[in-house]
Amino acid sequence: MSELKPRRLARDEGPAFAKTVELCFGTVATQDTIAATVAQEFDEDWAIGVYDSGDLVATAGVTPFDLALPAAPGSPLPSVRAAGVTCVGVLPTHRRRGLLTKMMGFQYAQFREREMALAILTASESSIYGRFGYGLATTHASLEVATKRSGFRELPHLEAEPAGKMRVIGKEEAAKVVPGVHAEARRSRPGEVDRGEARWAGMLEDPERDRHGDGARMFVVHEDASGSPDGYASFRHVWSREGAWKVRHAAIVEDLYALSPAVHANLWRFLLDIDLVEELSVPDRPMDEPLRWMLADPRQLRTVAARDMLWAKLVDVRAALGARGYGAETQLVIEVNGPGTSEGAERYCLETGPGGGSCRRARSGERTDLVLGLADLGAIYLGGCKPSVLACAGRLHEGRPGALVRADAAFSSPLAPYCGTHF
Ligand SMILES: CC(C)(COP(=O)(O)OP(=O)(O)OC[C@H]1O[C@@H](n2cnc3c(N)ncnc32)[C@H](O)[C@@H]1OP(=O)(O)O)[C@@H](O)C(=O)NCCC(=O)NCCS
């Protein structure tokens, strides 16, 4: 077999790209799914593929995102433009021959050439991307709440019930209202990305084929006293047969964004009080979702899974470390090595302060504080994992006593990083 190499794809190769992606994930494309993938995932500036004798056998794409980053105390969250790697697949006939490895190398060159400081992705299997320098940067919690005994305890410091009202709205109205609320709310948590028009169009379309027999997506929006939307949730009803006569009725909560704690509480109250619904199933929420602390009987909320969501790779270590804010003022000399780096081990000097971070190459006389792999730097980058946890796991070395305490404080994030957008 002649050597197979990745190359960029042209606009008219979008349908072939969509068909190959679906085959890689075990489904057969239809006109509708091809149109949806081309509209939402195929960016001809970034899409790449590998051909074998005229057949497209491997694909990868990128959606550029604006990614919210941890801030210095009291400052607004900064953000960085990140390459969102997506549609990665190799046909079953061509696996384990190095095609993914070649595509990852091709993309890395693209990122560096186009000065993307960071690349992010969500992984179908968590064993795939560490070898390419991606670290597990955000985790989300899957929750189940039994609604019957879900009353709130006293919440003395929550503002009184916000003046305003809750409205259940259709998708046409949601299209006008909901993206604006999301755009504002997502800026308050590291890890959140923007949702472009095509992504919103796909989410709002809610085609039957994506429902797996569940109800249609519904929206509830909260409006403040002046009628301005300041929070929303999307959810769908689910019915499952339990024996011949009993149907279990649950609701899946897909999105919940609020501009204040009071509106957040009101949205949960609405969802927990929907008549007939016995259980709320919430596939992904931030690890520090406050609902547990609001319930009179917190055991009614069960965390049924904690799953990796965003994987992050610092493509340009200096630019990426310089882009985020830090929780403490310090100086750290960091040696970064391991898979995914282009030039082997490199040492950087990071200085953090109230104005952010600045990062340069370390000088030869400067003593190393931390030694870690590029993927490990990705894992601590958004504040989802403490450097001291990686040290305890045997993945990070403290070169100087006290360095870990300083690194924990600097890399911390008051809010757990979370990404509520699947891509
Ligand atoms: C995952 C996938 C893209 C891998 O492609 P591939 O061309 O077979 O990968 P490569 O041959 O380049 O493998 C590179 C290395 O990763 C390892 N690897 C590949 N897929 C792996 C997996 N699913 N789990 C663990 N390791 C994996 C290989 O064993 C190889 O290891 P080595 O370097 O030690 O030999 C391919 O199996 C696929 O399309 N799977 C279904 C769709 C999917 O899951 N896509 C990823 C979306 S996030």
The ligand as an SDF file (V2000), in Angstrom:
LIG
                    3D

 48 50  0  0  0  0  0  0  0  0999 V2000
   -9.8580    6.3120   17.5640 C   0  0  0  0  0  0  0  0  0  0  0  0
   -9.4070    6.1960   16.1240 C   0  0  0  0  0  0  0  0  0  0  0  0
   -9.5780    7.5440   15.4480 C   0  0  0  0  0  0  0  0  0  0  0  0
   -7.9400    5.7560   16.1170 C   0  0  0  0  0  0  0  0  0  0  0  0
   -7.4220    5.8300   14.7950 O   0  0  0  0  0  0  0  0  0  0  0  0
   -6.1600    4.9320   14.3300 P   0  0  0  0  0  0  0  0  0  0  0  0
   -5.7700    5.4150   12.9950 O   0  0  0  0  0  0  0  0  0  0  0  0
   -6.4890    3.5220   14.4840 O   0  0  0  0  0  0  0  0  0  0  0  0
   -5.0620    5.3640   15.4030 O   0  0  0  0  0  0  0  0  0  0  0  0
   -3.4710    5.1560   15.2510 P   0  0  0  0  0  0  0  0  0  0  0  0
   -3.2130    3.9430   14.4140 O   0  0  0  0  0  0  0  0  0  0  0  0
   -2.8420    6.4090   14.7780 O   0  0  0  0  0  0  0  0  0  0  0  0
   -3.0910    4.8690   16.7570 O   0  0  0  0  0  0  0  0  0  0  0  0
   -2.1810    5.6450   17.4600 C   0  0  0  0  0  0  0  0  0  0  0  0
   -1.9890    5.0320   18.8060 C   0  0  0  0  0  0  0  0  0  0  0  0
   -3.2020    5.1750   19.5500 O   0  0  0  0  0  0  0  0  0  0  0  0
   -3.6510    3.9050   20.0030 C   0  0  0  0  0  0  0  0  0  0  0  0
   -5.1160    3.9260   19.9170 N   0  0  0  0  0  0  0  0  0  0  0  0
   -5.8420    4.1630   18.8300 C   0  0  0  0  0  0  0  0  0  0  0  0
   -7.1380    4.1090   19.1290 N   0  0  0  0  0  0  0  0  0  0  0  0
   -7.2250    3.8290   20.4350 C   0  0  0  0  0  0  0  0  0  0  0  0
   -8.2990    3.6450   21.3290 C   0  0  0  0  0  0  0  0  0  0  0  0
   -9.5610    3.7210   20.9020 N   0  0  0  0  0  0  0  0  0  0  0  0
   -8.0220    3.3720   22.6270 N   0  0  0  0  0  0  0  0  0  0  0  0
   -6.7340    3.2780   23.0390 C   0  0  0  0  0  0  0  0  0  0  0  0
   -5.6600    3.4580   22.2350 N   0  0  0  0  0  0  0  0  0  0  0  0
   -5.9150    3.7250   20.9490 C   0  0  0  0  0  0  0  0  0  0  0  0
   -3.0380    2.9160   19.0430 C   0  0  0  0  0  0  0  0  0  0  0  0
   -2.9420    1.6350   19.6150 O   0  0  0  0  0  0  0  0  0  0  0  0
   -1.6860    3.5480   18.8020 C   0  0  0  0  0  0  0  0  0  0  0  0
   -0.8430    3.2630   19.8870 O   0  0  0  0  0  0  0  0  0  0  0  0
    0.7430    3.1290   19.7020 P   0  0  0  0  0  0  0  0  0  0  0  0
    1.2130    4.4730   19.2050 O   0  0  0  0  0  0  0  0  0  0  0  0
    1.2270    2.8050   21.0660 O   0  0  0  0  0  0  0  0  0  0  0  0
    0.9220    2.0600   18.7030 O   0  0  0  0  0  0  0  0  0  0  0  0
  -10.2230    5.1270   15.3470 C   0  0  0  0  0  0  0  0  0  0  0  0
  -10.1210    3.9080   16.0300 O   0  0  0  0  0  0  0  0  0  0  0  0
  -11.6830    5.4800   15.1870 C   0  0  0  0  0  0  0  0  0  0  0  0
  -12.0710    6.1040   14.2130 O   0  0  0  0  0  0  0  0  0  0  0  0
  -12.5530    5.0520   16.1530 N   0  0  0  0  0  0  0  0  0  0  0  0
  -13.9870    5.2670   16.0880 C   0  0  0  0  0  0  0  0  0  0  0  0
  -14.3700    6.7440   16.0980 C   0  0  0  0  0  0  0  0  0  0  0  0
  -13.7410    7.4680   17.2590 C   0  0  0  0  0  0  0  0  0  0  0  0
  -13.7830    7.0170   18.4110 O   0  0  0  0  0  0  0  0  0  0  0  0
  -13.1400    8.6420   16.9670 N   0  0  0  0  0  0  0  0  0  0  0  0
  -12.5130    9.4810   17.9640 C   0  0  0  0  0  0  0  0  0  0  0  0
  -13.4370   10.5840   18.2480 C   0  0  0  0  0  0  0  0  0  0  0  0
  -12.9750   11.5760   19.6160 S   0  0  0  0  0  0  0  0  0  0  0  0
  1  2  1  0
  2  3  1  0
  2  4  1  0
  2 36  1  0
  4  5  1  0
  5  6  1  0
  6  7  2  0
  6  8  1  0
  6  9  1  0
  9 10  1  0
 10 11  2  0
 10 12  1  0
 10 13  1  0
 13 14  1  0
 14 15  1  0
 15 16  1  0
 15 30  1  0
 16 17  1  0
 17 18  1  0
 17 28  1  0
 18 19  1  0
 18 27  1  0
 19 20  2  0
 20 21  1  0
 21 22  1  0
 21 27  2  0
 22 23  1  0
 22 24  2  0
 24 25  1  0
 25 26  2  0
 26 27  1  0
 28 29  1  0
 28 30  1  0
 30 31  1  0
 31 32  1  0
 32 33  2  0
 32 34  1  0
 32 35  1  0
 36 37  1  0
 36 38  1  0
 38 39  2  0
 38 40  1  0
 40 41  1  0
 41 42  1  0
 42 43  1  0
 43 44  2  0
 43 45  1  0
 45 46  1  0
 46 47  1  0
 47 48  1  0
M  END
$$$$
